[in-house]
Amino acid sequence: MESVEAGIAGVDEVGRGPLAGPVVAAAVILDPADDWTDLRDSKRLSARRREGLDARIRASAVAWEIAVASAGEIDALNIRGASLLAMQRVVEALTPTPVAVRVDGRDCPSVAPPVTALVGGDDRVPAIAAASIIAKVYRDRLALDLHARYPDYGFDRHRGYPTALHRERLARHGPCAEHRRSFRPVRAALARYLPPASGR
């Protein structure tokens, strides 16, 4: 990991792959005076460790924000466009305004501060790792909310990702309101539940 830079916001998003729910972006500005050496990409941490670090980041960071792009926006824009929109929203909501932004991946959102995209940034930049952690924890909680609203789909187990269980439940019940209709498995399930077009 690199050292923490003052005023630099790390940005990451989670939820590109699921078949349902929003894509979530987080932005974090860390305090260089604190010790952040235990931060890692959220995918390399246990759920319990993520939860603990999430609480610490929220309590100790200079600033943090979370923003989403909805399933409807994903369908309208495509997942890349919706991810960039969520990242733009989260940077614009951040107070104080960062002096620069580091984003995990290859794409840069359209924001006022200078932006650098870094492939593997969540393993290199502590602020990006912090953003990945709070975004992941937030989205996992959203999945539990989805499970409470739509218990037939098993969102508490697959978090919306296209597992065998999710595909089976999608085929059995058809899409719910939070399914991304532009994603192929959802389109296929939806087609089975739409009445045939009437002929003339």
C-alpha positions, 0 to 999 in steps of 0.5 A: 500500500502507498502512503496516505495523501492529505486531501485525496479522495479514494473512490470505488464501486461495487455491484456491477455483476449482480442481476438486481439492485443498485450499483454503489459507489463510495468516496473516502478522504483519510487522515494521514495522521492515522494508521491505515496499514490494515486496509485491504481491498474489500474482497480480500477481507472477511465479512466480520473484518469488513464490518469492523473496518467500516465502522472505523472508517466512518468514525475516523475518516476526514470525510466519506460518502456513499451514492448509488445508481438504481437498477432503472438507471443501469437499464437506461445507461448500461452498467458502465454508465451507471457506475460512472454516474454513481461515482460522479454523485459520490464525489460531488457529495463529498465535503470537503471537496477533495484536491484530487480523486483516485478511482479504482479501475480504468474509467474516470467520472466527470468531476471537477477535481483532477481524477486518476484511474488506477487498475488494482487501486484498491490494493495500492491506495488506502483511500480506495481500499477504504471506499471499497470496504464501506461500499461493500458493507453498504451494498450487502446491507441493501441485499438484506433489505431486498431479501426482506422485501422479496424473500422468494429470491434468496438475496440474503445468500447470493446478494443479487449475483447470478448464482445457480440459486438466483437463476433458479429462483428467477426462473421460478418467480420471474423478475422483481421490481429491482431486477436489472432488465437489461441483463440477459438472464433477467431478460430471458426470465421476463420473456417467459412471463410476458404474454405473447404479442397479439396478432392481427 
